Amino acid sequence: MTTILRLNQGDASEARIYYCAHFVALALGLFEKRGVTVELTTTNSGGHTVRGGQIPAVLSGEADLTIGGPMVTMKNYEEGGPALVSFCASVRSNPWFLASAHKLPDGFSLAHLAEARVIDIGNVGTATLTFRWLLEQAGLDDVTLIPGSGVEADDIATVKKGGADFVLHSLHALSPYVAGGELPWTYSLAGATGGVPWSAYIARPERIADKREAFSGFVRAIEEALSVISTAPVAELAGLVAAYYPDMDSETLICALDGYRNAGVFAGGSVIERGDFEHFAMLLKAIGWLGSVVPYDELVDTSLCTDGAEAK
């Protein structure tokens, strides 16, 4: 007998390559092996708060779980909203990159951004706020951060023509330009930001309790999928998930997967580590997203994880 779990992915823009763990699990039949049928659903619009994107589907019961940013659950807790927990890791580091049309020397650091003009193509709340935090930590108050125009190709063209020095975006979006040689230089912000639970699988605690066996099977499938992501040849990995990214050719998909894996963006296991969570909460407080540091024990459930049952 199989149990259905409905996973809401948000709007179309949320199907980013760094969210591929459940696609790997689907492609390999890892959910079915554990008696779980995962049905993928979407929303009609995106959002970066508990009131937008995929979270309302979880709160209403339309979806059993979603994948998204724990920063939203932190804000929801601070505002006294309905209980939500992150119960399985997916993305353990900042997946945003800087890219340039000109190759820079080895040994680049954020200090080299002094007086630079950076186009923030995505204008995505978490990424923009985190980048501003990184600039502040590096003492870079002379960087000009330019909001994206809303037309990605135009922003890329601006950098290629010398109208700006760098672009800030996810590698998912940048990979066609990187693979095609239009943006030959990239720099991952994962290391500079440190370990943060950027994205995780999220649900209501009562829904986990009602379908605990199915949620346990889901987590074990994701654990296996994350292991595959970390060890499989990248071309093989791209082949597994290609059907879920029909607008990306093989070269582009390989470029993105390889870049994310080399940067340590994918979680190494299902546990959301306490240190990572508390570092992220501190960062979000420092940039004004949170008014106080929120409690790990109330917002993270590691009880279903089998690849490291005790969070550090």
N, C-alpha and C positions, 0 to 999 in steps of 0.2 A: 504494500500500500504506500502511495506517495502523498506527501503534503505539499500544497501549493504555497509559495511565498511570493508576494507581489513586490517587486523592486522598482520604485520610481526613480528614474535617472535625471529628473529635471527636464529642462528644455533641450533642444537639439545641441546647443552649444556646450552642454555638460558632458557629451559623449567624447571627452578628451582621451588621448592615448594613455595618460597616467591613471585613468580609471579602468584599465583593461583587465584587472584581476578576475572580475566576474565573467568577462568574455572568454578568457582562457579557460576558466572552469566550465563554462557552457560548451566550448568547443571540444573539450576532452571528456565530457560527460561526467564530471566530478560531482555535480549536484545529484544527478540521477543515481549514481553509485551509492549515495547515502540516503536515498528515499525522498529527495526533495525536488520539486519542480519549480524552477524560478521563472516567473512571468515578468517580462520587462514592460514597464509603462513609462510615459513621459508626461510633461506638463506643457501648456501652451505658451508659457512665458517664464523667463528666468528671474532670479532674485537673489540677493545676498543677505537677506534677513529671514527671520522665522515666518514673516508674512508673505514671502515670495518664493518662487522656485518650487522645489520638491517637498519642503517641510510640511506645508498644509495638507498634502496628500497623506502623510504619515499621521498627522494630528487628527484628521477626520476619520481615519480607519480605511480610507480608500486603498492605501498601500500598507504593507507590513513593515517595510524598511526602505531606506534610501541610502544613497552615497552622497556625501557632501562635506562641508567644512565644519569641524567641531567648534570653530569660532562662533557659528550661529547658535549652537546649543549653549555655549557659554553666555552669550547675550540674552538668550531666552531665559536662562536660569536667573540672571541678574535682574531681569524684568518681571520675574515671578510667573513665568509661563508654565504650561503643562510639562510634566517630566519627560525628558528625552535623554537617552544615553548613547554614547559611542561604544560599540561592543566588539568591533573588529577593525584593525588597521588596514589601510590601503596605500596611502601616500605619506611617507615619513619625513619628507624634506620639501623645501620650497621648489616648485617646478618651473619657476619663471627664469628666463634667460635674458641677458643682454646680447645684442648682435650688432655687427657693423659691416658696412660694405668694404671696409679696409682692414687688412690683417694687422693685428697688433702684436708686439713682441711677446715672447714667453715671459712669464712672471707677472702678468697683469694682476692688479689688485684694485679694489674700489678707489684707492687713492688716485689712480690714474684718471678718474672721472672729474677731477678738478676743472671747473669752468666748462664742462661738457654740456651739450644740449641732447636731452634724451626724450624721445617720443614714446609715451606710454600708450601703445596701440590699443591694448585691451580695455583700459580704464576699468579694471576689475578691482573691487574694493580691497580684498585681502592683499592682492599683489601690490597695489599702489601704496597702501598704508605700510606694508612691510618694507618696500623699497625706500620709502621716506625714513623709516626707522633705521635702515642700514646706512643711509646718507648721514643721518644725525650721529650715529655711532662712530662714523668715520670722520666726523667734523667737516663734512662737505656742505657748506651753506651756499656755495656758488654754482651748484648744478642747476640748470634750467630744465625742469620737468614739464614737457609739453603734452597736454591731453591729446589723445588720438583723434583724428578727424572723423572717424566712423567709417572711413574707406581704407581698408588695410593696404591695398595696392598703392594708393596715393602716398601713404606714410612711408612705405618701403621705398618708393621712388624718391621721396624727399631726402632720405638718408643716402641713397645711391648718388644723388646729385650734389650732396654736400650741404644740404639745407639743415641737417642735424647730424650729430656724431654717432648716436646709438639709437636702437629701438629696444623697448622693454616689452616682452610678450612671452607666452607659453611656447615651448618648443613644438607643441602640437601645431600651432599656427605658423611658426617660423620654419618648420622643417621643409616645406616645398621650396623656399628661397635658399635655404642652406644646402639642400641636396642638389639644387639647380645651379649652385655657384654664385648666386646673386648676393648672398650674405656669407662670405667665406670665414667670418670670425664670430665665435659665440663664447659666452662666459656664463656658467651656471651660478645662480645665486644660492644654491643649496648649502654649500659649505659656509658661506658668509652668514647665512641666517641661523645655521645650527639645526639640530633635530627638532622638528615641530610636527604634530599630527595634522598635516595640512588637509587631508581628506580621510574619511572613515565611513564605515557602515553604521547607520544610526536608526534607532527604533524607539518606540514607547516601551518602558519596562514591563507593562502589563501584557503587551503583545508578545514579548519574548517569553514571559511566563506561560502564556496560553499555548504557545507553539514551541516550547523549549527544545524538544527533540529535533524539530525541523531547523531551528536556529543553530543548534549545535552542529548539525550536519552541514549547514551553510558555512559555518566558520571553518570546519575541518576541510571543506572543499576549497575555500579561499586560501587556507594555509598551504595546501598542496599547489594551488595555482601560483602563489607567490614564490614557492620554491622553483617551479618551472620557469617563472619570469627571471629568476636570478641565475639560472644555470643553463637553460636551453640556448643553442645557437640562435643568434638574433634573427637570421633569415627564417629559421623554423618557427620562431615566436611570431614573426610577422605573418607567416602563412596561417597560423592558428587564428589570428584575430582579424585577418584581412576582410572577411565578410562583414564585419561590424564597422568598418571604415571604408565604405565603397567609393568615397570621393578621393581617396589617397592611393597613389600608385605604390608599387612595392618598394622602390628606392626611397621614397619619402617616408614611408612607414618604418622602414629599417633605420633610417636616419634618426627619427624621433625616438624609437625604442632604445636604440643604442645610446643616444645622448642621455636619456633619462636614466638608463641603467648605470652608465658610467658615472653619473652625478650622484648616485645613491638616492634617487627620488623614490623608488618603490620601497614599500615597507619590507623588512626582512622576515617578518612573521606577523601574526595576528594581534599580538599584545601592543596596546598603546602605552608606552612607558610613562611612568609618573614624571620623570625628569623632563621628558619632551613636552608633556602637557603643561607642566608648570612653567617651563621656559616660554612656551607659546602664550600662556595666559599673562605672563609678565610683559612680554612684547606687546600684546594687545592692550594692556593697561597703559604702557608707556606711550603708545600712539593714540590713546584716547578712545579706543573702541570699547574698552571695559572701564568701569569706575573702580573696580576692586578685583583682586585675584580670586578666582572662583575655585571651589573644591573639586579636586580630582575624584575623590571617592564617590561623589554624588553624580558625576557626569560621565564616568567611564566604568564599564562593566567588563572585567576580564575573566569572568567565571566560565565562559564558554571556550576560552582559548586553551589549546593543548600543546602549543609549541613554546611555552614559557609561562606557566600558569601564574607566577608571581611577578607583578609589575615592579620595576626597580624605582 
